Amino acid sequence: MSSEHVIVVEKLADFRWNDPALKVITADQFVAEQPGARGPRRKVTNLCRTYGYLSMGYYCSLLAEARGDRVTPSVDTILSLQRKRLPPAALAQLNRLIGPLKEIPRSVTTLTLHVFFGVIEDPTLAALARKSFELFRCPLMEITLQRHEQSGHWQIGDMQALDPRDVDTARDEVFLQAIRQYTRRTWRPLIAMPLPRMDLAVLHDPHDPLPPSNLKTLRKLVDVGQDMGIAVELIEKKDFSRLSQFDALFIRETTAVTHHTFQFAKKAVAEGMPVMDDPVSILRCTNKAFLAELLRENAIATPSTHMVSRRSLADMHHRLTYPVVVKVPDGAFSKSVKKADSFEHLQEIAKDMLKESEIILLQEFMYTDFDWRIGVLAGQPVFAAKYFMCDGHWQILQHAANGKYTEGRVQAVPLAQVPPEVLSAAVNSARLVGNSFYGVDLKSTASGVYVIEINDNPNLDSGVEDAEQGDALYVMLLSHFLKQVELRFHPAAAQPRVMPPDRAQACA
């Protein structure tokens, strides 16, 4: 014998569709029901106007579950939609079902879809609509699609419950067909979505012209995380108030002390969250004066470096060998690095730089065809690459006056093929800064290996720095976070996780 199916609305007028086969009652009637007045376990479709916390819609689903009814949407679904904490694994499944939508003009960047019990008229979006209902079991859902500005790809921007009063009258037949199909079929339980072992926030800026990781790389991080049972969500500056909802933070945005990235890192530490990179690492690595002094005090070989101010600049007249490299201590991506060919040229460069900073650095010029970049995670090398100079230029990144830039080529190198003295210098210098994720730049010359700088937010791009390690590099990064999170919450249970065979093979 089939179970009774009840549709609950706040006011009977909210359900304007006439179908004698559908039993519709008000939320007040549903809440007031007594145990003896209702039949055995029922199917309940909650079509209240809103599912906000402690609203009538919330209570209807809550009471239905307490009574043993099979209710749609469940309280868990309601809370997920309200908190905008949709499982990244589920969103990834849905995003893969969104086609190129070639018929949509390029000028259109946002689409709003209304899905009724997994049904939508557009056949190109039918699979997406069906899967959205299978995963979330929200009867009436509004799905917002957003087109990525650079790639042109569509992805889920937002998902929320739809008020039945907002169903367009022109779609009444679609709605009736969908609800009839749903109420008359056998009940299928909500697909169980395993709880992630960790919720990792990845801070990025989609508009950064020189991001430490591009969007393709960040999506790779999401996919590898999904395979490991880790929910990885990309967040932006506007999500600062949401940070405490996550277990850990990975900053994939150019950092600076006078910047929101530093505030994110500080808040994460205050919340007890593991974060890369941490505020101390940002503070130390983004100032080349600190690094120069730290390396010198610990006998790490670097190019000869002098810190000068307006008053001491004149004293350097006869103490330098030209050309000399001139740096603003907190510059990034070679933007505040110049080369002076004479003392007069140095004075000209220093005049502008000293307007930005009371101290500038003068560093011995060492030309090599390439710089080594060694990625160091928690005191261990995890990748190696050669960064070659731009053609006809002395740096790996050449900035033009119009704001454009040119990059030299990058060649990933197996760690086993890196000279031991390069690895040793990189690891020893990174350990002086902290226990996070660093990119150490070095020059190898006939006279030895010299550390140029230590980056707290090293570049990591798919097909570039990871060309030798592949997915294993992302597994190492995520495993580092996971270990810290598990130690924080469950010190005794922080055991290594058995990786899927393909990931384990990649690590090997």
N, C-alpha and C positions, 0 to 999 in steps of 0.2 A: 504494500500500500504506500503510495507516494505521500511525502510530507506536505503539509499546508504551506503555501507561500504567501507571505504578508508584505505589503508595501507600506512603508511608514512615511508620512509627510507632515509638515507642521500645520498646514491648513489644507482641507480637502480641495480648495480652489487651486492649490499649487499643482495638483495633478489634473490637468484639463483634458486628458485623453480618456475617451469613453471605450472601455472594454469590459464587458460583464465578467470575463474570465479572470480578471485581476482583482484581488481583494485589497482595498486601500483603506487604511485607518489613520487617524491623526496621532501625532507624537504623544499628546496628552492621554489619549485612550491607551496607547501602548504602555506608557509609564504606569498608568493606574491599574493595569491588569492584575488580577489575583491568580495565584497558582491553580485553583480549581476551575477558573474560567477559560483557560486556554488548553489546547490540545497538547499532544506530545511534541517532541523536538521539531521546530519549524525552520523554514528558510525565511529569513527576514532581509528585505532590501530597504536600506535606510536612505531615503531621498529628502532628508531635511535640508533646509536652506543653507545651513552652515554647520561645520563640524568643529568649530572652535572649542578650545578646552573649556569644559564645564558648560557648554551650550546644550541646547535640547538635542541636537544631533549627536553630540558626544555621548550624552547620557543614554540615548536610545541604543547605540551600539554597545555601550558598557553593560547595560542591563540585559540586553539580548545574550551577550556572552555569559553573564552570571546565570541566566536561566537555562543555558545549554542550547540556545538557538544557534543556527548557522547564519551569521549575519555578514552582510556586505554593505559598507566597508567595515573591516575589523578596527578595533581600537588602535592596534599597532599601525595600521595603514593611516588612520586619522592623525596620529601623532607624528608620523614620518612626514606627511604632507604639510602639516602645520609648522613643523620645525625646519622644513626645507632640508632635511637630512635623508635624502633618497640614497639608497645603497649605490655606491659607485659601480659595483659589479652589474647591477640592474640597468643603470644608465648606459653603461658601455654596451650592453646587449641591445638596448633600444637605438643608440646612435648608429650601430652597424646596420640597422634596418632602414635608415633614412637614405634614400637614393639621391642622385645629383639634382633632381627636380629641375630639369633643364628648361621646362616650360615657364618657370618663374623668372621674370625679368631680373637682371643683375642689380637693378636699383632697389629691389625689394630685399630687405635684410631680416625681416621678422615675419613669421607666419603663426597664426593662432588656429589651432584645431580643436573642434568639439567632438569628443569620442563618447558614444553611448554603448555601454556594456561591450566594449571592444570593437564596435562597428563604426565605420566611416565610409562615406560614398566613394571617395577617391581611391581607385584600385592601387595607385602607386604608393599609397600610405596605409593600405589595408593590413599589411603584416605588422607595421609599427603599432597601429591601433589595437590589433588583437593581442600582441605581446604586452602592451602597456596594461591591459586589463588582466592578463594572466599573472603578471608580476605584482600588481598593486591592488587589484580587485576594488577599484573605485568605480561605482556605477556610471556616474557622469563626470567626465574629466576634461579639463581644458589644458591642452599641451601647447606650449610656446616653443617654436623652433627659431633658432638664430643662425644666420649665415656668418661664418668666420670671415673677417674683413680681408685677410691675406690669401688664405687657401680657397675660399669660396665654398668650403664644406658646410653642410648643415649639421646642427647638433641640438640636443635638448637644452633649452634655456630655463624652462620652468614647467612645473606640473602642479595643478591644483584642482580641487573639487569644484564642480560646476553646480550652481543653483538651478533647480529644475525650472524656475520661472524664466531663466535666461536661454532656454532652448528655443531656437528660432522656429516660429510657426511654419515656415516653409519646409522645415525638416521633421514635421510631426510624423510623417509616414515612416521615415527612417528610424525615429525613436520608437514607434510602436512595434515595428518589425524586430528591432533589437531587443526590446524588453520581453516581447512574446517568446522569442527564441531563447532568451536567458531563463525566464521563469518556468519554461516547460521542459528544460533539459535536466539531466541528472546532475546533482550537486557535485562539483569538483573542488576539492580543498585548494586553498592558496598554495602556490608553489613555495616550498620552504627555502628561504634565503638564509644561508648560514651567517651567523654574526661574524663580522671581520675580527681578526685577532688584534688589529690596530687601525685606528683612523688617522691617516697622515695627511696633513695640510701641506700643499706645495705652493708657496707664495711666488707669483710671477707677474710680469707686466707685459700684456700682449702687444703693447705699443712701443716697447723698448727696441730701438734700432740695433743694439748690440747686447742682446740677452745672453746670460751664461749658458742657457739651454733653450733651444728653439721648441716650437710647439710639437713637432714630430717627436722630439726626445721626451717631452713631458708625457705625451700619449704612450710612449714606450714604457715609461715609469708606471703609468696607470695599469697597462696590460700585464707587466711583470708582477706588479703588486697583486692583481686579481688572481694570478696563478699561485701566489703565495698565501692567499687568504687575507691580504692587506687591502683596506679601502684607501685609495689615494685620490684626493680631491684637489683640483687646482683652484686656488683662491687668489684674490687681488687685494689691493690696498683698501677697497671699500668693505672688505670682510673682517676688518680689525675686531669688531665687536663679537664676531663668531669664533674667534680663535680658541677660546676655552672649551669649545665643543669637541676639539680634536685631542688626540693623544700625543702628537708630536708635530714638529714644524720643520720643513725643509725649505730653505730660502733659495730660490732660483731666480733671483733678481739682483742687479748690481747694487751692492751695499755701500752705505756711507753712514758716518756717525750722525750727521745732521739730516736724517732721512727716515722715512717711515719703516724701512727695513730694520733699522736699529731699534725702533720702538716695538716692532713685532717680536724681535729677538728678546728684548727685555721683558715683555709681557709673558712670553713663553716660559722664560726662566722663573718669573714670579709665580706662574701657575704650576711650576714643578714639571714642565714638559721638556723632554729632550728636544734640542733644536740644533740644526746646522744651517748657518753658522751662529754660534753663540755670541753674545754681546762682547765678551772679552776678546774673542778672535777677530771680530769686526774692528774693534777699537785698535788692536795691535797691527793687524794686517793692512788696514786702509791708511795708515800713516807710515810713510817710508822712513821718517826720522826715527821713529821707535824701532823699526826693524833694523835699521843700520846700527843703532846703538846696541840692540839685543844681540845681533850677530857678532859685532865686534867684541862685546864683553865675554862672549862664549867661544871666542877664537874660531869662528866660522869664516872661511876665506870668502871675501867679497871684493869687488873692485874698490880701489882707494876712494873713500868718501869723505867729504867735508860738509859740515852744516854751517851756513853763513847767514848773517842778517844784513841789513842796510849798512850798519856801522862796521861790520867786519869784512865786507866784500872787498874793499880796497886792499886789505892785507893779503889777499890771495893773488895779487898781481903777478908776483914772481914765484909763486909756489905751485903753479899748475902747468901741466903738459897738455897741449891742445892737439886735437879737439877734446872738449870736455862735455859730459852730459849734464844738463840742468833739469831739475825736477821740482815740482811742487809736491810736498810730502803726501797730500791726500788725493792726488790725481788718480784717474783710472783709465784703462784702455789707451795708454800712451798719449792722452789728450793734453797733459801738462808736462810733457817731456820734450825738451829741445836739445839741439847740439850746437855748442858755441865753438867757432873756429879760431877765435882770438879773444883777448881780454876785452877789447872794445865791443865785440859781438856779445860777449858774456854780459857786459854792463847793460846793453840794450835789452837782452832777454830778461835779465834779473829785474829791471825796472818795472816791467809789467807783472812778473810773478810775485814780487814782494808786495804788490797791492793786494794779492790774495792771501798771502801767508807771511808772517813775520820771519820765518826761517825757510830757506830753500836748500836743496842738496846739490852739491857739485860732485859728480862721480866720474872716475876714470873711464875713458871710452875704450871698450873692447869690442872689436868687430869679429863676428863669427858668421858663417853661412846660416847657422840655425841656433836657436836656443833649445835646450832640453826643457820639457815640462813633465814633472813627475807628480802624479796624483797620489796623495798620502791620506789614508783614512785611519784614524785612531792609531797613528804611529806606524802604519805599515803601508808600503807602496802598493797601489792598486791599478795604476795604468802609467804608461810612458808614451811620450810623443815628441817628435821634432817639429818645432815651429820655425819655418824658414822665413828669411827676410823677404820683404817685397822687392820685386825687380827694381834695381837701381836705387834702392833705399836702404837705410841702415836699421830699420825697425821691422817688426813682424806685422805692424798695423800702421798704415800711412793715411793720415787725415788730410783732406783737401779743404781749401778755404770755403767752399760752398756747402760744407757739412757732410759731403760724401767721404767714403773711405775705401781703401784697398787692403786686402789681407793677403799675406803670404800663404803658401800651401802648408798643410799639416800632414805629417806622416806618423801613424801609430806604430809603436815598436814593442815587440814582446818584452816583458820585464827581464826575461832570461838573457836578452841580447843587450841590455843596458850596461855600460861599464860599471863595475862595482863601486868605484869611487864616486860616480854620479848619484847612484842610489843612496849610498851612505851619507853624502852631504845633504841630499834632499830630506831624508828621514830625520837626521840629527837636527836640522834647522827647523823642520815642522814641529818636532816634539818640544822645541823651546816655546812655541806659541800656544799649543794646547793639544787637545785630544779629538779634534774635529776633522773636517774634510778640507784639505788644502791643495793648492797647485803651486809647486815650487819651481821657479824658473832659474835655470843655471846655464853657465857657459863653460864649455870644456875647451881648454887651450893647451898649448905646448907647456905652459908653465903651471898647469893645474886646473882644478875645477873651482868655479866661483859661483856663489849664490847671488842672484840678481835681486830677486824679491820673492815673497811668499804671499800667495793670493788666498784670501779666506773664502772666495766664491768662484772656484775655478770653472773654466769652460768645460762643459760635458755635452757633446752633441752626437746624435745618432750617426754612425758611419764615419766619425772623425776620431775623437778620443777613445770611443768604445770599439774601434775597428778590429782590434786584436782580441779583446775580452768578450765582446758581444753582450748577450743578456746577463752573463755572469757578473759584470760590473754593477748592474742595477740590483742584482740579487744581493751582492755584498753591501751596497748602500742601504737597502731596505732591511737586510738582516741586522745591520748595526742599529738602526732605529728600533727594530722589534726587540732586540736583546735589552736595550735600555728601558723600553716601555715595560717589558715583562719583569725586569729587575725592580722597577719602580712599584708595580702593583702586586706582583707575585714573586718575591725574591727566591722562594724555594722551587718555583715551577719554571724558571727561566732556562729551559733546556733547548738545545738546538732542534730546529724543525727539519723533518725529512723533506727535502725539496722534490718536486716532480722530476721524473727521470730526465726529461730534456733539459731542465735547468741544471740539474746536478752534473749532467754530461758537459754542459757549457762551462761550469766552474772548473771541471777537471781539465 
